[in-house]
Amino acid sequence: MTVLYVLDVDDFRPLAEVASKDPDTTVRRRGPYLEVEAVGEIRIERGATGCRNAVWYSSVAAVEGGRVSRWDKVELVVEPREDTP
């Protein structure tokens, strides 16, 4: 599983909301975070979130079972690590 954590605050919620539109992605609250989980990659288009630069580039709290392969002005992509079951 690939997991992306974002702090559950107004500024970062749009990332989880956009990610949740993918039927292969699950979003749930875990403590003060939103846990975005997928079997494969997690892909979030920045334009769909409405996030400005400072929010967009400070949104990732942690990644588990994957790695950020792209995080630019267009999208955030978290790919599964090959060594993770």
N, C-alpha and C positions, 0 to 999 in steps of 0.2 A: 504494500500500500504506500501511496505517496500522500503525505500530509503537509499542509500549509497552515500555519497559525497566524492569525491577525488579532490584534487587540479588539475586543468588543466595545468599540466606541463609535459615535456617529460618523467620524471621518473615515474610518476603515470598513464599516459595514457594507458599503457598495461593492467592495471586492468580493465578499462572501456571497452577496446577492447575485452578482453576475455569474460567479462560479456555479451557484446552485441551479442555474438554468440548464446546465449540462446534465442529462439524465444519468450519467455515469459518476456523478459527483455528489457527495453527501456533505452537508454542512450541519454542524451541531455546536452547541455551546459547551465549553470545557473550562471551568473556572472563569477567569476574566477574559478568555479568548474564544474566538470562533475557530473551529477546527474544520478545515476544508480537506476532504479526503476523497481520493480516487484510486482505482486500481492501476490506471495508467498515468498519463501526464495531466497536469492541471494547467489550463490555459485561460488567462483573463485578459481581455482587451481593455486597454486603458480608456479609450473613448467611451465605452459602454458604462464605465464606472463614474465618469464625471470628475475624477480626482485631478487636482492640480499637482504641479511638480513636487512640492514639499511633502504632500500627503502620499502621493504615489511612491516616491522613493524612500519613504520611511514606514511603509505599511507592513513589511514582512517581519514578524516577531521570531519565527523559527520555521525550520523545515525538517521533517522526519521521513526517512526512507526515500529521499530523493535529493535533487540538487537544482538550484536555480540555473537554467541554461540560457535564459534570455530575460532581461529586465531593462527595457528601454522605453522610449516615449510611446511606443505602439502597444506592447504587450508584456505580460509577465508569464513565463513558462517555467514550470517545475516538472522535471523529468524524473521518473523512478530511477533509483540506483540499481545497477545490475546485480550487486552483491546482496540485495535485500530480498528476502522471501516474499 
